[in-house]
Amino acid sequence: MSMQIESMLLAVNLNFLVFSVSSDDMRSQVFTSLVTTVAGVESAIGLSIFVIIFRVRRTIAIGFINSIQG
């Protein structure tokens, strides 16, 4: 699900970039770079969560991840 949200975020980001280049609006280009930065940080946090789970559980099977809740 996180990858789907990431794909939608990058698609919207690409639309902002195309419209900002066509209208010569520098604010939209700065906003696009900020959105790209947030998307990169989100990916890094997700990857670090999986690495921590693997180090603790020695597996990333969905059944074991569900036991972490609550």
Backbone atoms as SQL, in Angstrom:
CREATE TABLE atoms (id INTEGER PRIMARY KEY, chain TEXT, resi INTEGER, resn TEXT, atom TEXT, x REAL, y REAL, z REAL);
INSERT INTO atoms VALUES
  (1, 'A', 1, 'MET', 'N', 0.821, -1.181, 0.000),
  (2, 'A', 1, 'MET', 'CA', 0.000, 0.000, 0.000),
  (3, 'A', 1, 'MET', 'C', 0.871, 1.254, 0.000),
  (4, 'A', 2, 'SER', 'N', 1.986, 1.193, 0.672),
  (5, 'A', 2, 'SER', 'CA', 2.888, 2.337, 0.704),
  (6, 'A', 2, 'SER', 'C', 3.444, 2.650, -0.683),
  (7, 'A', 3, 'MET', 'N', 3.695, 1.615, -1.469),
  (8, 'A', 3, 'MET', 'CA', 4.214, 1.831, -2.821),
  (9, 'A', 3, 'MET', 'C', 3.164, 2.485, -3.707),
  (10, 'A', 4, 'GLN', 'N', 1.882, 2.176, -3.493),
  (11, 'A', 4, 'GLN', 'CA', 0.824, 2.809, -4.278),
  (12, 'A', 4, 'GLN', 'C', 0.707, 4.286, -3.940),
  (13, 'A', 5, 'ILE', 'N', 0.802, 4.619, -2.671),
  (14, 'A', 5, 'ILE', 'CA', 0.766, 6.022, -2.265),
  (15, 'A', 5, 'ILE', 'C', 1.972, 6.757, -2.829),
  (16, 'A', 6, 'GLU', 'N', 3.116, 6.109, -2.807),
  (17, 'A', 6, 'GLU', 'CA', 4.335, 6.700, -3.365),
  (18, 'A', 6, 'GLU', 'C', 4.184, 6.965, -4.855),
  (19, 'A', 7, 'SER', 'N', 3.587, 6.027, -5.580),
  (20, 'A', 7, 'SER', 'CA', 3.382, 6.207, -7.021),
  (21, 'A', 7, 'SER', 'C', 2.428, 7.363, -7.313),
  (22, 'A', 8, 'MET', 'N', 1.356, 7.470, -6.522),
  (23, 'A', 8, 'MET', 'CA', 0.431, 8.585, -6.723),
  (24, 'A', 8, 'MET', 'C', 1.103, 9.921, -6.403),
  (25, 'A', 9, 'LEU', 'N', 1.906, 9.944, -5.351),
  (26, 'A', 9, 'LEU', 'CA', 2.615, 11.162, -4.985),
  (27, 'A', 9, 'LEU', 'C', 3.583, 11.590, -6.082),
  (28, 'A', 10, 'LEU', 'N', 4.277, 10.650, -6.664),
  (29, 'A', 10, 'LEU', 'CA', 5.217, 10.978, -7.739),
  (30, 'A', 10, 'LEU', 'C', 4.492, 11.382, -9.019),
  (31, 'A', 11, 'ALA', 'N', 3.314, 10.830, -9.281),
  (32, 'A', 11, 'ALA', 'CA', 2.536, 11.233, -10.459),
  (33, 'A', 11, 'ALA', 'C', 2.046, 12.668, -10.321),
  (34, 'A', 12, 'VAL', 'N', 1.566, 13.029, -9.146),
  (35, 'A', 12, 'VAL', 'CA', 1.142, 14.405, -8.898),
  (36, 'A', 12, 'VAL', 'C', 2.340, 15.342, -8.975),
  (37, 'A', 13, 'ASN', 'N', 3.463, 14.884, -8.474),
  (38, 'A', 13, 'ASN', 'CA', 4.685, 15.666, -8.517),
  (39, 'A', 13, 'ASN', 'C', 5.112, 15.933, -9.960),
  (40, 'A', 14, 'LEU', 'N', 4.991, 14.952, -10.818),
  (41, 'A', 14, 'LEU', 'CA', 5.328, 15.127, -12.229),
  (42, 'A', 14, 'LEU', 'C', 4.383, 16.123, -12.898),
  (43, 'A', 15, 'ASN', 'N', 3.102, 16.068, -12.544),
  (44, 'A', 15, 'ASN', 'CA', 2.146, 17.045, -13.082),
  (45, 'A', 15, 'ASN', 'C', 2.504, 18.463, -12.647),
  (46, 'A', 16, 'PHE', 'N', 2.848, 18.644, -11.379),
  (47, 'A', 16, 'PHE', 'CA', 3.270, 19.961, -10.903),
  (48, 'A', 16, 'PHE', 'C', 4.485, 20.455, -11.681),
  (49, 'A', 17, 'LEU', 'N', 5.431, 19.564, -11.906),
  (50, 'A', 17, 'LEU', 'CA', 6.650, 19.957, -12.600),
  (51, 'A', 17, 'LEU', 'C', 6.377, 20.376, -14.035),
  (52, 'A', 18, 'VAL', 'N', 5.545, 19.630, -14.744),
  (53, 'A', 18, 'VAL', 'CA', 5.228, 19.959, -16.137),
  (54, 'A', 18, 'VAL', 'C', 4.488, 21.291, -16.228),
  (55, 'A', 19, 'PHE', 'N', 3.505, 21.491, -15.361),
  (56, 'A', 19, 'PHE', 'CA', 2.763, 22.748, -15.389),
  (57, 'A', 19, 'PHE', 'C', 3.617, 23.934, -14.956),
  (58, 'A', 20, 'SER', 'N', 4.527, 23.721, -14.024),
  (59, 'A', 20, 'SER', 'CA', 5.372, 24.832, -13.591),
  (60, 'A', 20, 'SER', 'C', 6.379, 25.225, -14.663),
  (61, 'A', 21, 'VAL', 'N', 6.885, 24.253, -15.405),
  (62, 'A', 21, 'VAL', 'CA', 7.815, 24.571, -16.488),
  (63, 'A', 21, 'VAL', 'C', 7.077, 25.290, -17.617),
  (64, 'A', 22, 'SER', 'N', 5.864, 24.852, -17.915),
  (65, 'A', 22, 'SER', 'CA', 5.119, 25.481, -19.003),
  (66, 'A', 22, 'SER', 'C', 4.663, 26.899, -18.659),
  (67, 'A', 23, 'SER', 'N', 4.461, 27.188, -17.373),
  (68, 'A', 23, 'SER', 'CA', 4.008, 28.524, -16.976),
  (69, 'A', 23, 'SER', 'C', 5.125, 29.374, -16.369),
  (70, 'A', 24, 'ASP', 'N', 6.356, 28.883, -16.357),
  (71, 'A', 24, 'ASP', 'CA', 7.519, 29.583, -15.791),
  (72, 'A', 24, 'ASP', 'C', 7.280, 30.050, -14.354),
  (73, 'A', 25, 'ASP', 'N', 6.721, 29.193, -13.548),
  (74, 'A', 25, 'ASP', 'CA', 6.444, 29.502, -12.148),
  (75, 'A', 25, 'ASP', 'C', 7.496, 28.822, -11.278),
  (76, 'A', 26, 'MET', 'N', 8.330, 29.617, -10.636),
  (77, 'A', 26, 'MET', 'CA', 9.415, 29.076, -9.826),
  (78, 'A', 26, 'MET', 'C', 8.913, 28.486, -8.513),
  (79, 'A', 27, 'ARG', 'N', 7.825, 29.000, -7.956),
  (80, 'A', 27, 'ARG', 'CA', 7.298, 28.475, -6.687),
  (81, 'A', 27, 'ARG', 'C', 6.866, 27.018, -6.832),
  (82, 'A', 28, 'SER', 'N', 6.268, 26.677, -7.961),
  (83, 'A', 28, 'SER', 'CA', 5.832, 25.286, -8.165),
  (84, 'A', 28, 'SER', 'C', 7.025, 24.356, -8.304),
  (85, 'A', 29, 'GLN', 'N', 8.096, 24.853, -8.893),
  (86, 'A', 29, 'GLN', 'CA', 9.286, 24.019, -9.013),
  (87, 'A', 29, 'GLN', 'C', 9.925, 23.769, -7.649),
  (88, 'A', 30, 'VAL', 'N', 9.918, 24.772, -6.780),
  (89, 'A', 30, 'VAL', 'CA', 10.429, 24.587, -5.414),
  (90, 'A', 30, 'VAL', 'C', 9.540, 23.612, -4.652),
  (91, 'A', 31, 'PHE', 'N', 8.223, 23.740, -4.815),
  (92, 'A', 31, 'PHE', 'CA', 7.291, 22.816, -4.167),
  (93, 'A', 31, 'PHE', 'C', 7.524, 21.387, -4.652),
  (94, 'A', 32, 'THR', 'N', 7.792, 21.231, -5.940),
  (95, 'A', 32, 'THR', 'CA', 8.056, 19.912, -6.505),
  (96, 'A', 32, 'THR', 'C', 9.306, 19.296, -5.886),
  (97, 'A', 33, 'SER', 'N', 10.346, 20.103, -5.693),
  (98, 'A', 33, 'SER', 'CA', 11.557, 19.564, -5.077),
  (99, 'A', 33, 'SER', 'C', 11.313, 19.177, -3.617),
  (100, 'A', 34, 'LEU', 'N', 10.468, 19.928, -2.908),
  (101, 'A', 34, 'LEU', 'CA', 10.143, 19.569, -1.530),
  (102, 'A', 34, 'LEU', 'C', 9.343, 18.271, -1.466),
  (103, 'A', 35, 'VAL', 'N', 8.405, 18.083, -2.389),
  (104, 'A', 35, 'VAL', 'CA', 7.617, 16.847, -2.420),
  (105, 'A', 35, 'VAL', 'C', 8.517, 15.656, -2.728),
  (106, 'A', 36, 'THR', 'N', 9.480, 15.835, -3.628),
  (107, 'A', 36, 'THR', 'CA', 10.423, 14.762, -3.944),
  (108, 'A', 36, 'THR', 'C', 11.265, 14.403, -2.718),
  (109, 'A', 37, 'THR', 'N', 11.660, 15.401, -1.959),
  (110, 'A', 37, 'THR', 'CA', 12.434, 15.162, -0.737),
  (111, 'A', 37, 'THR', 'C', 11.613, 14.374, 0.282),
  (112, 'A', 38, 'VAL', 'N', 10.365, 14.748, 0.459),
  (113, 'A', 38, 'VAL', 'CA', 9.489, 14.028, 1.398),
  (114, 'A', 38, 'VAL', 'C', 9.286, 12.587, 0.945),
  (115, 'A', 39, 'ALA', 'N', 9.139, 12.367, -0.356),
  (116, 'A', 39, 'ALA', 'CA', 8.962, 11.001, -0.870),
  (117, 'A', 39, 'ALA', 'C', 10.209, 10.160, -0.620),
  (118, 'A', 40, 'GLY', 'N', 11.376, 10.750, -0.786),
  (119, 'A', 40, 'GLY', 'CA', 12.615, 10.027, -0.512),
  (120, 'A', 40, 'GLY', 'C', 12.768, 9.671, 0.951),
  (121, 'A', 41, 'VAL', 'N', 12.411, 10.597, 1.828),
  (122, 'A', 41, 'VAL', 'CA', 12.476, 10.334, 3.270),
  (123, 'A', 41, 'VAL', 'C', 11.494, 9.245, 3.668),
  (124, 'A', 42, 'GLU', 'N', 10.308, 9.273, 3.062),
  (125, 'A', 42, 'GLU', 'CA', 9.304, 8.243, 3.354),
  (126, 'A', 42, 'GLU', 'C', 9.821, 6.862, 2.970),
  (127, 'A', 43, 'SER', 'N', 10.469, 6.762, 1.826),
  (128, 'A', 43, 'SER', 'CA', 11.023, 5.477, 1.390),
  (129, 'A', 43, 'SER', 'C', 12.132, 5.011, 2.330),
  (130, 'A', 44, 'ALA', 'N', 12.976, 5.929, 2.765),
  (131, 'A', 44, 'ALA', 'CA', 14.066, 5.561, 3.676),
  (132, 'A', 44, 'ALA', 'C', 13.527, 5.084, 5.022),
  (133, 'A', 45, 'ILE', 'N', 12.490, 5.729, 5.529),
  (134, 'A', 45, 'ILE', 'CA', 11.902, 5.307, 6.806),
  (135, 'A', 45, 'ILE', 'C', 11.260, 3.928, 6.677),
  (136, 'A', 46, 'GLY', 'N', 10.545, 3.697, 5.570),
  (137, 'A', 46, 'GLY', 'CA', 9.938, 2.380, 5.353),
  (138, 'A', 46, 'GLY', 'C', 10.975, 1.278, 5.259),
  (139, 'A', 47, 'LEU', 'N', 12.071, 1.545, 4.562),
  (140, 'A', 47, 'LEU', 'CA', 13.139, 0.558, 4.447),
  (141, 'A', 47, 'LEU', 'C', 13.794, 0.293, 5.795),
  (142, 'A', 48, 'SER', 'N', 13.989, 1.332, 6.579),
  (143, 'A', 48, 'SER', 'CA', 14.605, 1.128, 7.893),
  (144, 'A', 48, 'SER', 'C', 13.692, 0.324, 8.821),
  (145, 'A', 49, 'ILE', 'N', 12.387, 0.506, 8.704),
  (146, 'A', 49, 'ILE', 'CA', 11.454, -0.295, 9.510),
  (147, 'A', 49, 'ILE', 'C', 11.570, -1.765, 9.148),
  (148, 'A', 50, 'PHE', 'N', 11.660, -2.084, 7.851),
  (149, 'A', 50, 'PHE', 'CA', 11.809, -3.480, 7.446),
  (150, 'A', 50, 'PHE', 'C', 13.142, -4.057, 7.895),
  (151, 'A', 51, 'VAL', 'N', 14.195, -3.265, 7.882),
  (152, 'A', 51, 'VAL', 'CA', 15.498, -3.755, 8.342),
  (153, 'A', 51, 'VAL', 'C', 15.455, -4.050, 9.842),
  (154, 'A', 52, 'ILE', 'N', 14.833, -3.182, 10.616),
  (155, 'A', 52, 'ILE', 'CA', 14.721, -3.409, 12.066),
  (156, 'A', 52, 'ILE', 'C', 13.889, -4.654, 12.350),
  (157, 'A', 53, 'ILE', 'N', 12.777, -4.822, 11.630),
  (158, 'A', 53, 'ILE', 'CA', 11.943, -6.013, 11.822),
  (159, 'A', 53, 'ILE', 'C', 12.721, -7.270, 11.478),
  (160, 'A', 54, 'PHE', 'N', 13.522, -7.221, 10.400),
  (161, 'A', 54, 'PHE', 'CA', 14.312, -8.392, 10.017),
  (162, 'A', 54, 'PHE', 'C', 15.368, -8.708, 11.065),
  (163, 'A', 55, 'ARG', 'N', 15.986, -7.687, 11.633),
  (164, 'A', 55, 'ARG', 'CA', 17.014, -7.935, 12.650),
  (165, 'A', 55, 'ARG', 'C', 16.427, -8.535, 13.923),
  (166, 'A', 56, 'VAL', 'N', 15.240, -8.120, 14.294),
  (167, 'A', 56, 'VAL', 'CA', 14.618, -8.621, 15.521),
  (168, 'A', 56, 'VAL', 'C', 14.011, -9.999, 15.301),
  (169, 'A', 57, 'ARG', 'N', 13.241, -10.173, 14.227),
  (170, 'A', 57, 'ARG', 'CA', 12.480, -11.408, 14.001),
  (171, 'A', 57, 'ARG', 'C', 13.198, -12.438, 13.140),
  (172, 'A', 58, 'ARG', 'N', 14.254, -12.031, 12.409),
  (173, 'A', 58, 'ARG', 'CA', 14.974, -12.879, 11.457),
  (174, 'A', 58, 'ARG', 'C', 14.102, -13.328, 10.287),
  (175, 'A', 59, 'THR', 'N', 12.985, -12.669, 10.082),
  (176, 'A', 59, 'THR', 'CA', 12.127, -12.929, 8.932),
  (177, 'A', 59, 'THR', 'C', 11.263, -11.691, 8.693),
  (178, 'A', 60, 'ILE', 'N', 10.797, -11.547, 7.464),
  (179, 'A', 60, 'ILE', 'CA', 9.870, -10.455, 7.171),
  (180, 'A', 60, 'ILE', 'C', 8.549, -11.021, 6.660),
  (181, 'A', 61, 'ALA', 'N', 8.220, -12.234, 7.118),
  (182, 'A', 61, 'ALA', 'CA', 6.952, -12.855, 6.754),
  (183, 'A', 61, 'ALA', 'C', 5.799, -12.049, 7.343),
  (184, 'A', 62, 'ILE', 'N', 4.716, -11.957, 6.593),
  (185, 'A', 62, 'ILE', 'CA', 3.577, -11.142, 6.993),
  (186, 'A', 62, 'ILE', 'C', 2.962, -11.638, 8.302),
  (187, 'A', 63, 'GLY', 'N', 2.936, -12.933, 8.517),
  (188, 'A', 63, 'GLY', 'CA', 2.365, -13.479, 9.741),
  (189, 'A', 63, 'GLY', 'C', 3.089, -13.004, 10.989),
  (190, 'A', 64, 'PHE', 'N', 4.395, -12.884, 10.913),
  (191, 'A', 64, 'PHE', 'CA', 5.162, -12.404, 12.063),
  (192, 'A', 64, 'PHE', 'C', 5.040, -10.894, 12.236),
  (193, 'A', 65, 'ILE', 'N', 4.921, -10.171, 11.144),
  (194, 'A', 65, 'ILE', 'CA', 4.775, -8.722, 11.245),
  (195, 'A', 65, 'ILE', 'C', 3.449, -8.365, 11.876),
  (196, 'A', 66, 'ASN', 'N', 2.412, -9.118, 11.593),
  (197, 'A', 66, 'ASN', 'CA', 1.082, -8.846, 12.186),
  (198, 'A', 66, 'ASN', 'C', 1.091, -9.045, 13.701),
  (199, 'A', 67, 'SER', 'N', 2.002, -9.844, 14.228),
  (200, 'A', 67, 'SER', 'CA', 2.049, -10.065, 15.678),
  (201, 'A', 67, 'SER', 'C', 2.635, -8.866, 16.423),
  (202, 'A', 68, 'ILE', 'N', 3.195, -7.887, 15.714),
  (203, 'A', 68, 'ILE', 'CA', 3.772, -6.710, 16.348),
  (204, 'A', 68, 'ILE', 'C', 2.686, -5.759, 16.842),
  (205, 'A', 69, 'GLN', 'N', 1.515, -5.802, 16.234),
  (206, 'A', 69, 'GLN', 'CA', 0.437, -4.859, 16.577),
  (207, 'A', 69, 'GLN', 'C', 0.025, -5.001, 18.034),
  (208, 'A', 70, 'GLY', 'N', -0.240, -3.830, 18.637),
  (209, 'A', 70, 'GLY', 'CA', -0.838, -3.726, 19.938),
  (210, 'A', 70, 'GLY', 'C', -0.145, -4.388, 21.044);
